Structure formats: structure tokens, C-alpha cells
Amino acid sequence: MKDIVKGFPKDIRSLIRKAKWTMPTAGLAMGYAQANLVILPEKNAFDFLLFCQRNPKPCPLLEVLEPGIYRTEFLSSNADLRTDLPRYNIYRKGRLEATVKEIKNLWEKDFVSFLLGCSFSFEEAMLRAKIPVRHIEENKNVPMFITNIPCKPAGGFHGPMVVTMRPIPPDKVSRAVQITSRYASVHGAPVHFGDPVKIGIKNLRKPDFGDPVTIKKDEVPVFWACGVTPQAVVMKVKPDLCITHSPGHMFISDLLNEELAAL
Amino acid sequence: MKDIVKGFPKDIRSLIRKAKWTMPTAGLAMGYAQANLVILPEKNAFDFLLFCQRNPKPCPLLEVLEPGIYRTEFLSSNADLRTDLPRYNIYRKGRLEATVKEIKNLWEKDFVSFLLGCSFSFEEAMLRAKIPVRHIEENKNVPMFITNIPCKPAGGFHGPMVVTMRPIPPDKVSRAVQITSRYASVHGAPVHFGDPVKIGIKNLRKPDFGDPVTIKKDEVPVFWACGVTPQAVVMKVKPDLCITHSPGHMFISDLLNEELAAL
């Protein structure tokens, strides 16, 4: 199974399609962009597209498909969004009903698929620049927190921004800002530095999603907008149906991270 | 009338609202961002929003309003999109039917307004960096050309990209790319350099819109995506109704150009 890590995106997607890989996708197909998935019925699609347009930091759109289309064009040429992610979350009226390995039987002609950028892309660039990425060092999931920063509402969609936190040594904070600024389509520059209470986070040791990580003396907690925001919004807004990736179980695209860097 | 040039956006919009200014808006409220306007009925709104998402260089979205809403929130707090532009183009089935000074009588509850970035913003940054902007030097409208570069289609919308051309001395081309790259929300970096024939332009002396400008010996013609693209698309796709600004007669926002620069 080690070999899959070095595989090309299309080969890994093929294994996932056959349910031969059902685990998180972090570390797979290094160099290639991974994406968050949100699927909504057409009646909610304009409002959610508007929500993403108004909240590009938590919801950076990489690709949106026409109603009923499950094959991507921009992110890959041979993928099937109904089968090519390891795990999907099914939300009905805002409640997580099930986590499943494929959604072929659930697919409807009016489903609109949204693919959003994922911070895996900029973490690779940070590591190349020798900026520590603590949760990778500690082999954990990135800590995520629900903040008191409101997203801009759109139609029926509204809710708080979810952020990820990475502790950064003070002399590397500028470089971390510069590097992530190049990746506007994967959440871009940080949204907050330092005191977590200012954005409504009570305890950095108790993330709302993911795992706590070590913060060393003098390190600055730095916060980036997070692609889990749409799932928090869906739990709050309670549309009849919404299908997403299961956190960490992303869509692996054919696009190089470097292709996502600002032009 | 000279005073208007130095006025604040809200004062200028107020004069425009009273039809006391009906001319092009270039040079007004320097430092503040101006925007292209596209209004479509709700039935076309999702497809056009998707078209903009897929074609961010010609169609960089600054703000999109919910159906029926004519007051902007992000770009200004007291504007009325039905009256605050000096001139509007009314297209019916792709044909320019009329150019009018306000659209209050035409407004319908299902109209969706799209405001797109305008290259006036990056031209100001180019001038500050002593990069020549020829059409400003020659007091002309920027030359615009319909290319053979296809936009990515979305729903019913498709058509060729329209570009603007600015002749740049070779030793300033890199700087022009760097500066305009900072302004992704106003068309960003150029899409083509040099030979116009490569992108389907036969004669730089005969622009499809705007005026021809002098190209000095050794200068490189540099091409940027242009906000007139949606009007070219509407002429081709022929939706029942589409209302736009009249070229050059833009919406003047309260947002500083500097606020549009990449974060």
C-alpha cells in the first residue's frame, strides 16, 4: 500500500473508485492539489455560489459543475465525483446522517457540485521554505476552530468562519504570510495572529475538529480560513440535503499545486 | 464641472443620479475603484455566475447581489444601481436596443446585478510606477479587440475573450506584469504579448471598440483581458434581456483601488 503514496492522481482515484483506499488522502500524490467537495440540489446552488463568491477565503472555488454533471473538466479529465473520494458525508436538514464510500445511488439530475481549494497545497510550499507545519511533524490532523468571525451571508446561507491554526516562530511569520498569499485559491493569507480569544476561540488545546498540537514557547498561533466552513454552515442552515467529502478524505486532482499559485 | 473630478465617490454618484453628469467616468474620484455592470434576469443568473467563476480574467467579480436588490453592500453603502451610472445599455435578444440614463422604470424583482472589476484600477498603479499608459497620454479610450481566445462556456454562455492593448517598452514589461498581477480582481496579469495575429487580431490600428493608439518603435503590444467580454458574449448568446453600463460609463465605488490589490 506504500506505493499508492507515490502514484499519479488518476491511478489513486482508480484505487479509491474500487474502494481499495478508504483512508484520509493527506500525503497522497504529493505536488498535486486536493479539493473539498460540496454537493447541493439546484434550488440551493445560486445562493451557495454567491456565498462562495462573498467568502473567498473559507470557500475558494476551484471548479463548479453544471446541474447533474459529476465529471470534472478543469481539475481532472477522467474523474467521477460520485465514486472518486474515499468517504462522503450525507447531511439531511443539517444533521450528519451517514458517512459512505460512494454516492452513485444517491445521485440526482439536479445535483450541483462545488470543489473548493484545500490547505494541503500551501502546506507543501511552507515545508519547502522550512516553515514548520506542526500537525504534520506530529502526524496529526490540523486543529480546526469555529470562530466568532461571521461569514458574509448570501441567500439562505450564513454562519461563522472555521479556521485552522498553525504555530509559527515569530521570525517566520512574514514568510508564512508571503507564501500563503500566493495561494488565494487555497485560503490565501492568514485571517488572524496571536490571541485566540479575539476571534472567539476559548482554548487552543480543544479544537472543534481535528487534533490539538504543541505550541512551543514564543511561537505565534496563526489562523487561516478553513474549507470545513461550508459544513459548519450547512449544519446551521439545514438545507434538505447536502453531500460533502468526509473531512480529510479529499478529491485528488490532476492540477499541480504550483498551478494554483497566483499568476 | 472641474470640481467633480476631485469629489468623493458618494458626491459624484449623487450628481450622476440627478443626471448632472452623463459623460464617461475615467479620471473621476481618482484612487477609487470603478466597476463594470451586468444585469440579467434570475433565470440566467446561475449560468452567468458560473461563467464568471470559470473566466475570472475577463469577468472578475467584485460583488453580486441577490435577485431584486439594487443597493450594493460591499462596494458602497448608499448607491442605487438603477440611477448611479451615467449611461446604461439595454440589450434585447443580443441587440443593443437603447442607451439610457437610468433604468428605474425597467427594473424587475428578479433582476440580478453583477459588478466586475475595471482596469482603471491597475492603470493608476502603472502610472505611479512610471509605466506609460498610452491611451491616457493621448487622451483616448483604450483600444479593445475581440480575440480568438475562447472563454470557458457555462450553461448557455460562451464566446470569445475581449482584450485591451497597451504598448509597453521592453524594459518595463516585467514591472507591468508584476504590478497588474497584484490586481487579480481587475483582470490581473496580461494574457498575451507581442504578435496580435496569434490571438486572432488582424490590425492593431483598427480596434473593435475604443480608439487606436500610437505604438512606438520597439514597444511590445501587451494584452489584458477586458470587462467588455460579457457584452460581446451577450451579443452572441442573445438572452431575452441584459442591461449593462455603457462602455466607459462605470459605477464609481467607495472601495480604494489599493483595497483591491492582492492581500
Interface residues (C-beta under 8 A of the other chain):
Chain A: E42 A45 F46 L49 L50 Q53 R54 L61 V64 E66 F74 K152 A154 G155 S181 A184 G188 A189 A262 L263
Chain B: E42 A45 F46 L49 L50 Q53 R54 L61 V64 E66 F74 K152 A154 G155 S181 A184 G188 A189 A262 L263
